[in-house]
Amino acid sequence: MPDRDFASLERLALEHDVLLTPGSAFDYQGAASAWLRIDVAYGQDSRAQAFLQHAGRPLPS
């Protein structure tokens, strides 16, 4: 998500009982990545939906 660092997204996800994995975990060299992986199998889970709704809100200025 633009303008969000992984650590802040991870904290928000944990508040919703959701685990995130940084994209670097899927790079064979572990290179830094602006991407993250979301397990779509849980997309209908209310916890995942609540997290995505909160994460998609604009940051306070």
N, C-alpha and C positions, 0 to 999 in steps of 0.2 A: 504494500500500500504506500503510495507516494508520501514522502515527508514523515515516515514513521521508521524508527529504528527497531531492529528485531527485539532488543531487550524490553522496550516498552510494550510491544505487541505481545511478547511472551508473558509479561506480568498480567496484562489484560486477559489473555487467554486463560491463564491459570486461575484468575478470579472467576472464570466461567467453567472451570473444570475441563478445559480443552488443552491438549498438548500440541505444540507447534514444533516443526523441525526446520532449521535454517537450510537454505539451498546449498550451502557449503558442505553439508553432510552428504550430499549426493554427488559432489564433484570428486573425481578420482584422486585429485591432488589436494582436496580440502580448501580450494581457493575461495576467498570471500565472494559473496554473491548478494545481490539486492533482492533475490527471489526467496520464496519459502514454499514448502509443500503443504498442501491441505488434502487430507484423505477424504475424497468425495463420497466414500461409502457412508460417512456419518453426516452428510449434508442436511439430512432431515432431522437430525437430533436437535432438540430444543436448546441445548447448551451451545452447540456450534452456531445455530442461528442467532442466539442472543449475542454471542461474541462477535460475529460478523456485523451485526447491526451496530454494536458499540464501536467496533474498530473502524467502520466506514464513516463515522461522524467526523466533521471537521475538528481539527485541534483548536483548543481555546487560544485566543490571541492575547 
